[in-house]
Structures are given as C-alpha cells and as structure tokens.
Amino acid sequence: FLLFGAYPPPPPPSLSSLLFDFRTETVVHRPGADMLNAEPQDFICDFCHSSWAEDRPMIEGHRGSLICGPCLSMACREVLIGGGGVDARNGVGCTLCLQTNPVRHWASPVDELVVACRECIERSARLLSRDTESGWIAPTA
C-alpha cells in the first residue's frame, strides 16, 4: 500500500501499474491523461471516480488501485464501526489487495463489483491516519 498524502504526487512507479487494474480493467487514471506528466487530477478513486486533490488524500493498493479519504471514511463507518458491508461475491476480489477473502466488504457506491475487504479498510485507515499532512481522521462513529 502506498500513501498518497503528499502533494504533488511522486512520479509513477511504472506506467503499466497506473493505467489499469488488470483484474477488473478499472481505469485508475483520468481518461486521456498523459501518465508521463501526471497531475493530481489525473488520479481517480476506483470507488467514487473522484480526482485526487489536496483535500482528498488517497491510498494506493495493488496495481495502482486507489481509494480516497472520503470513500475510506464511508467504508470504515459501514464495515468497521457499523458491522455492515456485503459478503464476498463468488469470484469478485478486493479491488485493493486482489484477494477473495471470506470477510465483509464495502461496495463502491458507483459500481457494486468494486469492493474493499475489511483487512484493506483497516490497513488503509491505519496508514492514512498516520499521515498528519493528509488531514484525514479515522471516523469513530
């Protein structure tokens, strides 16, 4: 997991890891973006399709998948605090870790096949809350 709290973004680790999540073919950058000269608005959350901004920190999972702070907050409230979420669907893995864990998942409000497993929600919340520059605070209720 990589933390996208610093601004501007670090250079991409590799072009191929930022273009697609090959498992779901979900675009993880703004269509038409020049990934060799990427700007913050070129990186989009897999879960809500919002662009990265100073007030919208992001955490990167495997193969360039991204979850933004607001989506992570919703996932924490629903799965970690509320005990809700959805069961893992047959063959649908976590967008962040690519695993098909038999745990509760948080489903994207935009695409029900884009999900985050409980472990990734916990890990992402820990990482993002440690980054004081991000301004993200883990929800408590």
GROMACS elastic network, one bead per residue, 0.5 to 0.9 nm:
[ bonds ]
;  ai    aj funct       b0    kb
    1    59     6  0.67364   500
    1    60     6  0.53860   500
    1    62     6  0.69799   500
    1    96     6  0.83996   500
    1    97     6  0.87441   500
    1   123     6  0.84404   500
    1   124     6  0.76080   500
    1   127     6  0.84976   500
    2    58     6  0.86730   500
    2    59     6  0.57731   500
    2    61     6  0.67415   500
    2    62     6  0.89587   500
    2   127     6  0.86442   500
    3     6     6  0.79741   500
    3    57     6  0.81890   500
    3    58     6  0.64892   500
    3    60     6  0.62308   500
    3   124     6  0.84899   500
    3   127     6  0.70684   500
    3   128     6  0.67657   500
    3   131     6  0.81663   500
    4     7     6  0.78584   500
    4     9     6  0.68954   500
    4    10     6  0.84215   500
    4    52     6  0.86841   500
    4    57     6  0.58526   500
    4    59     6  0.54006   500
    4    60     6  0.69753   500
    4    68     6  0.89729   500
    4   128     6  0.84981   500
    4   134     6  0.82858   500
    5     8     6  0.87611   500
    5     9     6  0.81683   500
    5    54     6  0.78841   500
    5    56     6  0.83897   500
    5    57     6  0.50350   500
    5    58     6  0.64026   500
    5    59     6  0.78785   500
    5   128     6  0.76420   500
    5   131     6  0.68698   500
    5   132     6  0.86597   500
    5   133     6  0.64721   500
    5   135     6  0.86013   500
    6     9     6  0.63971   500
    6    10     6  0.80384   500
    6    54     6  0.83706   500
    6    57     6  0.82054   500
    6   131     6  0.87741   500
    6   133     6  0.69049   500
    6   134     6  0.71514   500
    7    10     6  0.80784   500
    7    40     6  0.80302   500
    7    53     6  0.84102   500
    7    54     6  0.67238   500
    8    39     6  0.76686   500
    8    40     6  0.66402   500
    8    54     6  0.85524   500
    9    12     6  0.81562   500
    9    38     6  0.82768   500
    9    39     6  0.74654   500
    9    40     6  0.64303   500
   10    13     6  0.84856   500
   11    14     6  0.86195   500
   11    36     6  0.83445   500
   11    37     6  0.85488   500
   11    38     6  0.79124   500
   12    15     6  0.66566   500
   12    17     6  0.82789   500
   12    18     6  0.72165   500
   12    35     6  0.79018   500
   12    36     6  0.79996   500
   12    38     6  0.81817   500
   13    16     6  0.88870   500
   13    17     6  0.73973   500
   13    18     6  0.81854   500
   14    17     6  0.55207   500
   14    18     6  0.68358   500
   15    18     6  0.54958   500
   15    19     6  0.64902   500
   15    35     6  0.68006   500
   15    36     6  0.75126   500
   16    19     6  0.54337   500
   16    20     6  0.72048   500
   16    63     6  0.82105   500
   16    64     6  0.87837   500
   17    20     6  0.67093   500
   17    21     6  0.75540   500
   17    22     6  0.88740   500
   17    62     6  0.82696   500
   17    64     6  0.52954   500
   17    65     6  0.87109   500
   18    21     6  0.78033   500
   18    27     6  0.84688   500
   18    28     6  0.63539   500
   18    29     6  0.69765   500
   18    35     6  0.78559   500
   18    43     6  0.86762   500
   18    63     6  0.66978   500
   18    65     6  0.78483   500
   19    22     6  0.87923   500
   19    26     6  0.87458   500
   19    27     6  0.63891   500
   19    28     6  0.60861   500
   19    29     6  0.63967   500
   19    35     6  0.80129   500
   19    63     6  0.86204   500
   19    64     6  0.75367   500
   20    23     6  0.84715   500
   20    24     6  0.81517   500
   20    25     6  0.54887   500
   20    26     6  0.56936   500
   20    28     6  0.58031   500
   20    29     6  0.79442   500
   20    63     6  0.73465   500
   20    64     6  0.72313   500
   20    65     6  0.80474   500
   21    24     6  0.57709   500
   21    25     6  0.50494   500
   21    26     6  0.52916   500
   21    27     6  0.67095   500
   21    28     6  0.70248   500
   21    62     6  0.80717   500
   21    63     6  0.56507   500
   21    64     6  0.65946   500
   21    65     6  0.62748   500
   21    95     6  0.80525   500
   22    26     6  0.73350   500
   22    63     6  0.76120   500
   23    26     6  0.80073   500
   23    93     6  0.87097   500
   23    95     6  0.83570   500
   23    98     6  0.76184   500
   24    27     6  0.88374   500
   24    95     6  0.80376   500
   24   113     6  0.87282   500
   24   114     6  0.83593   500
   25    28     6  0.89571   500
   26    46     6  0.70845   500
   26    65     6  0.83502   500
   26   114     6  0.87405   500
   27    30     6  0.74762   500
   27    31     6  0.76593   500
   27    44     6  0.81640   500
   27    46     6  0.74719   500
   27    65     6  0.86517   500
   28    31     6  0.88077   500
   28    42     6  0.85366   500
   28    43     6  0.62699   500
   28    44     6  0.55907   500
   28    45     6  0.68579   500
   28    46     6  0.62140   500
   28    49     6  0.84768   500
   28    64     6  0.66218   500
   28    65     6  0.61466   500
   28    66     6  0.69672   500
   29    32     6  0.84652   500
   29    33     6  0.69208   500
   29    35     6  0.81422   500
   29    41     6  0.84441   500
   29    42     6  0.52133   500
   29    44     6  0.53329   500
   29    45     6  0.83590   500
   29    51     6  0.84896   500
   30    33     6  0.54903   500
   30    41     6  0.73453   500
   30    43     6  0.61406   500
   30    44     6  0.63702   500
   30    49     6  0.88722   500
   30    51     6  0.78795   500
   31    34     6  0.89637   500
   31    42     6  0.80158   500
   32    35     6  0.88843   500
   32    42     6  0.87840   500
   33    36     6  0.87223   500
   33    37     6  0.82682   500
   33    38     6  0.69092   500
   33    39     6  0.84162   500
   33    42     6  0.59221   500
   33    43     6  0.89257   500
   34    37     6  0.54850   500
   34    38     6  0.58459   500
   34    39     6  0.85645   500
   34    42     6  0.81859   500
   35    39     6  0.82279   500
   35    42     6  0.78406   500
   38    41     6  0.81448   500
   38    42     6  0.60483   500
   38    43     6  0.80095   500
   39    42     6  0.53497   500
   39    43     6  0.75426   500
   40    43     6  0.58344   500
   40    44     6  0.86849   500
   40    51     6  0.71990   500
   40    52     6  0.53842   500
   40    53     6  0.62194   500
   40    54     6  0.85255   500
   41    44     6  0.71796   500
   41    50     6  0.85466   500
   41    52     6  0.53779   500
   41    53     6  0.66723   500
   42    51     6  0.66203   500
   42    52     6  0.74116   500
   43    50     6  0.83128   500
   43    51     6  0.56335   500
   43    52     6  0.56119   500
   43    66     6  0.80816   500
   44    47     6  0.86665   500
   44    48     6  0.80818   500
   44    49     6  0.52832   500
   44    50     6  0.52698   500
   44    52     6  0.59409   500
   44    58     6  0.89131   500
   44    65     6  0.89580   500
   44    66     6  0.69616   500
   44    67     6  0.82837   500
   44    68     6  0.82461   500
   45    48     6  0.56819   500
   45    50     6  0.54716   500
   45    51     6  0.64720   500
   45    52     6  0.73513   500
   45    58     6  0.75515   500
   45    65     6  0.76678   500
   45    67     6  0.50165   500
   45    68     6  0.56153   500
   45    71     6  0.83859   500
   46    49     6  0.56332   500
   46    50     6  0.82330   500
   46    65     6  0.63927   500
   46    66     6  0.55482   500
   46    67     6  0.61159   500
   46    68     6  0.83571   500
   46    95     6  0.79993   500
   46   108     6  0.81180   500
   46   114     6  0.73366   500
   47    50     6  0.82889   500
   47    66     6  0.78323   500
   47    67     6  0.63309   500
   47    68     6  0.79197   500
   47    71     6  0.68589   500
   47    95     6  0.89533   500
   47   107     6  0.79398   500
   47   109     6  0.69360   500
   47   110     6  0.65872   500
   47   111     6  0.72840   500
   47   114     6  0.64807   500
   47   115     6  0.77169   500
   47   116     6  0.88856   500
   48    51     6  0.89769   500
   48    67     6  0.83337   500
   48    68     6  0.82073   500
   48    71     6  0.71380   500
   48   108     6  0.66998   500
   48   109     6  0.66827   500
   48   110     6  0.59068   500
   48   111     6  0.83828   500
   49   110     6  0.80503   500
   50    53     6  0.89198   500
   50    56     6  0.87376   500
   50    68     6  0.79924   500
   51    56     6  0.79477   500
   51    68     6  0.86499   500
   52    55     6  0.81471   500
   52    56     6  0.56528   500
   52    57     6  0.65378   500
   52    58     6  0.68461   500
   52    68     6  0.74279   500
   53    57     6  0.67185   500
   53    58     6  0.88272   500
   54    57     6  0.65335   500
   54   134     6  0.77783   500
   55    69     6  0.86322   500
   55   134     6  0.74702   500
   55   135     6  0.76610   500
   55   136     6  0.86670   500
   56    68     6  0.61288   500
   56    69     6  0.57751   500
   56    70     6  0.71289   500
   56   134     6  0.79811   500
   56   136     6  0.85317   500
   57    67     6  0.85668   500
   57    68     6  0.56864   500
   57    69     6  0.53736   500
   57    70     6  0.84744   500
   57   128     6  0.80381   500
   57   134     6  0.58272   500
   57   135     6  0.81759   500
   57   136     6  0.74554   500
   58    66     6  0.62783   500
   58    67     6  0.55077   500
   58    69     6  0.58521   500
   58    72     6  0.88314   500
   58   128     6  0.79903   500
   58   134     6  0.87598   500
   59    65     6  0.83066   500
   59    66     6  0.56168   500
   59    67     6  0.54791   500
   59    68     6  0.64506   500
   59    69     6  0.78747   500
   59    72     6  0.89750   500
   59   124     6  0.65134   500
   59   127     6  0.81708   500
   59   128     6  0.71523   500
   60    63     6  0.83039   500
   60    64     6  0.58949   500
   60    65     6  0.55008   500
   60    67     6  0.66586   500
   60    68     6  0.89011   500
   60    96     6  0.73979   500
   60   124     6  0.86896   500
   61    64     6  0.59905   500
   61    66     6  0.60461   500
   61    67     6  0.79670   500
   61    95     6  0.76773   500
   61    97     6  0.60760   500
   61    98     6  0.87919   500
   61   120     6  0.84739   500
   61   124     6  0.88044   500
   62    65     6  0.58161   500
   62    66     6  0.86134   500
   62    95     6  0.79624   500
   62    96     6  0.56853   500
   62    97     6  0.56508   500
   62    98     6  0.71795   500
   63    96     6  0.83394   500
   63    97     6  0.88710   500
   64    96     6  0.85209   500
   65    95     6  0.66079   500
   65    96     6  0.57936   500
   65    97     6  0.87062   500
   66    95     6  0.85005   500
   66    96     6  0.72001   500
   67    70     6  0.84551   500
   67    71     6  0.64410   500
   67    72     6  0.64928   500
   67    96     6  0.79713   500
   67   116     6  0.88811   500
   67   124     6  0.86139   500
   68    71     6  0.54263   500
   68    72     6  0.61054   500
   68    73     6  0.86472   500
   69    73     6  0.60830   500
   69    74     6  0.86981   500
   69   125     6  0.87061   500
   69   128     6  0.79699   500
   69   134     6  0.88571   500
   69   136     6  0.65944   500
   69   137     6  0.88847   500
   70    73     6  0.50410   500
   70    74     6  0.63786   500
   70    75     6  0.86827   500
   70   136     6  0.87556   500
   71    74     6  0.50583   500
   71    75     6  0.61275   500
   71    76     6  0.85659   500
   71   108     6  0.81193   500
   71   109     6  0.89519   500
   72    76     6  0.60722   500
   72    77     6  0.85931   500
   72   121     6  0.67991   500
   72   124     6  0.76290   500
   72   125     6  0.70350   500
   72   138     6  0.86192   500
   73    76     6  0.51011   500
   73    77     6  0.62175   500
   73    78     6  0.86250   500
   73   125     6  0.81488   500
   73   136     6  0.88198   500
   73   137     6  0.84426   500
   73   138     6  0.66609   500
   73   139     6  0.61843   500
   74    77     6  0.51763   500
   74    78     6  0.61122   500
   74    79     6  0.84588   500
   74   106     6  0.84909   500
   74   139     6  0.85780   500
   75    78     6  0.52176   500
   75    79     6  0.57821   500
   75    80     6  0.74156   500
   75    85     6  0.81073   500
   75   105     6  0.83649   500
   75   106     6  0.55514   500
   75   107     6  0.81353   500
   75   108     6  0.88952   500
   75   116     6  0.79149   500
   75   118     6  0.86258   500
   75   121     6  0.67505   500
   76    79     6  0.54990   500
   76    81     6  0.62148   500
   76    82     6  0.81450   500
   76   106     6  0.85707   500
   76   118     6  0.86420   500
   76   121     6  0.65606   500
   76   122     6  0.76413   500
   76   125     6  0.77237   500
   76   138     6  0.76703   500
   76   139     6  0.68370   500
   76   140     6  0.86605   500
   77    80     6  0.59676   500
   77    82     6  0.57935   500
   77    83     6  0.83560   500
   77    84     6  0.86368   500
   77   139     6  0.66312   500
   77   140     6  0.76845   500
   77   141     6  0.65169   500
   78    81     6  0.61329   500
   78    83     6  0.63894   500
   78    84     6  0.52878   500
   78    85     6  0.60283   500
   78   106     6  0.72431   500
   79    82     6  0.56140   500
   79    85     6  0.51157   500
   79    86     6  0.85744   500
   79   104     6  0.69505   500
   79   105     6  0.69889   500
   79   106     6  0.64533   500
   79   117     6  0.89547   500
   79   118     6  0.68443   500
   79   121     6  0.83428   500
   80    83     6  0.56612   500
   80    84     6  0.76883   500
   80    85     6  0.88390   500
   80   118     6  0.72749   500
   80   121     6  0.80317   500
   80   122     6  0.77147   500
   81    84     6  0.81355   500
   81   139     6  0.83910   500
   81   140     6  0.72733   500
   81   141     6  0.65267   500
   82    85     6  0.84191   500
   82   141     6  0.81939   500
   83   104     6  0.83794   500
   84   104     6  0.73265   500
   84   105     6  0.83521   500
   84   106     6  0.81952   500
   85   104     6  0.54895   500
   85   105     6  0.51962   500
   85   107     6  0.71868   500
   85   118     6  0.89079   500
   86    89     6  0.83333   500
   86   103     6  0.85732   500
   86   104     6  0.54388   500
   86   105     6  0.50968   500
   86   106     6  0.61637   500
   86   107     6  0.68852   500
   86   115     6  0.88114   500
   87   102     6  0.73704   500
   87   103     6  0.65924   500
   87   104     6  0.50881   500
   87   105     6  0.61353   500
   87   106     6  0.87953   500
   88    91     6  0.82535   500
   88    92     6  0.68053   500
   88    93     6  0.74272   500
   88    94     6  0.85531   500
   88   100     6  0.70263   500
   88   101     6  0.70200   500
   88   102     6  0.59034   500
   88   103     6  0.64915   500
   88   104     6  0.64818   500
   88   105     6  0.63770   500
   88   115     6  0.85850   500
   88   117     6  0.82458   500
   89    92     6  0.53092   500
   89    93     6  0.78053   500
   89   100     6  0.83660   500
   89   102     6  0.89030   500
   89   113     6  0.85012   500
   90    93     6  0.83719   500
   90   100     6  0.81770   500
   91   100     6  0.69619   500
   92    95     6  0.86718   500
   92    98     6  0.86657   500
   92    99     6  0.84994   500
   92   100     6  0.64646   500
   92   113     6  0.67588   500
   92   114     6  0.82276   500
   92   115     6  0.81050   500
   93    96     6  0.86194   500
   93    97     6  0.78522   500
   93    98     6  0.51903   500
   93    99     6  0.50326   500
   93   101     6  0.73107   500
   93   113     6  0.85638   500
   93   114     6  0.82988   500
   93   115     6  0.72460   500
   93   116     6  0.82089   500
   93   117     6  0.82199   500
   94    97     6  0.55768   500
   94    99     6  0.55275   500
   94   100     6  0.63220   500
   94   101     6  0.77959   500
   94   105     6  0.77747   500
   94   114     6  0.72532   500
   94   115     6  0.52390   500
   94   117     6  0.55102   500
   94   120     6  0.81724   500
   95    98     6  0.54652   500
   95    99     6  0.81162   500
   95   113     6  0.87909   500
   95   114     6  0.59555   500
   95   115     6  0.56721   500
   95   116     6  0.58808   500
   95   117     6  0.82374   500
   96    99     6  0.83286   500
   96   115     6  0.80612   500
   96   116     6  0.62526   500
   96   117     6  0.79699   500
   96   120     6  0.67080   500
   97   100     6  0.87737   500
   97   116     6  0.81513   500
   97   117     6  0.81564   500
   97   120     6  0.69732   500
   99   117     6  0.84091   500
  100   103     6  0.86125   500
  100   117     6  0.84651   500
  101   104     6  0.84670   500
  101   117     6  0.71930   500
  101   118     6  0.89554   500
  101   119     6  0.89916   500
  102   105     6  0.89301   500
  102   117     6  0.87996   500
  103   117     6  0.66248   500
  103   118     6  0.65043   500
  103   119     6  0.84032   500
  104   116     6  0.86971   500
  104   117     6  0.62398   500
  104   118     6  0.59191   500
  105   115     6  0.60132   500
  105   116     6  0.53274   500
  105   118     6  0.57380   500
  105   121     6  0.86951   500
  106   114     6  0.85335   500
  106   115     6  0.54092   500
  106   116     6  0.52140   500
  106   117     6  0.65087   500
  106   118     6  0.75854   500
  106   121     6  0.84151   500
  107   110     6  0.84327   500
  107   111     6  0.73357   500
  107   112     6  0.52982   500
  107   113     6  0.70087   500
  107   114     6  0.59774   500
  107   116     6  0.66656   500
  107   117     6  0.89990   500
  108   111     6  0.52693   500
  108   112     6  0.55240   500
  108   113     6  0.74623   500
  108   114     6  0.54965   500
  108   115     6  0.59203   500
  108   116     6  0.81474   500
  109   112     6  0.68411   500
  109   114     6  0.88512   500
  110   114     6  0.82649   500
  111   114     6  0.56080   500
  111   115     6  0.84269   500
  112   115     6  0.69476   500
  116   119     6  0.82692   500
  116   120     6  0.63348   500
  116   121     6  0.65021   500
  117   120     6  0.54153   500
  117   121     6  0.62928   500
  117   122     6  0.87558   500
  118   121     6  0.50686   500
  118   122     6  0.61883   500
  118   123     6  0.85987   500
  119   122     6  0.51688   500
  119   123     6  0.60905   500
  119   124     6  0.84623   500
  120   124     6  0.57768   500
  120   125     6  0.82622   500
  121   124     6  0.52193   500
  121   125     6  0.60122   500
  121   126     6  0.85759   500
  122   125     6  0.52038   500
  122   126     6  0.62215   500
  122   127     6  0.87193   500
  123   126     6  0.51855   500
  123   127     6  0.62505   500
  123   128     6  0.86249   500
  124   127     6  0.51563   500
  124   128     6  0.59870   500
  124   129     6  0.83558   500
  125   128     6  0.52681   500
  125   129     6  0.58787   500
  125   130     6  0.85126   500
  125   136     6  0.89290   500
  125   137     6  0.85016   500
  125   138     6  0.63300   500
  126   129     6  0.53835   500
  126   130     6  0.63748   500
  126   138     6  0.81279   500
  127   130     6  0.53517   500
  127   131     6  0.68216   500
  128   131     6  0.53404   500
  128   132     6  0.82266   500
  128   134     6  0.71675   500
  128   135     6  0.87390   500
  128   136     6  0.65750   500
  128   137     6  0.79919   500
  128   138     6  0.82755   500
  129   132     6  0.69744   500
  129   134     6  0.79261   500
  129   135     6  0.79438   500
  129   136     6  0.58581   500
  129   137     6  0.55975   500
  129   138     6  0.61760   500
  130   133     6  0.88979   500
  130   134     6  0.87407   500
  130   136     6  0.87815   500
  130   137     6  0.89537   500
  131   134     6  0.56236   500
  131   135     6  0.75033   500
  131   136     6  0.77977   500
  132   135     6  0.57832   500
  132   136     6  0.75888   500
  132   137     6  0.89904   500
  133   136     6  0.82785   500
  134   137     6  0.87352   500
  137   140     6  0.89457   500
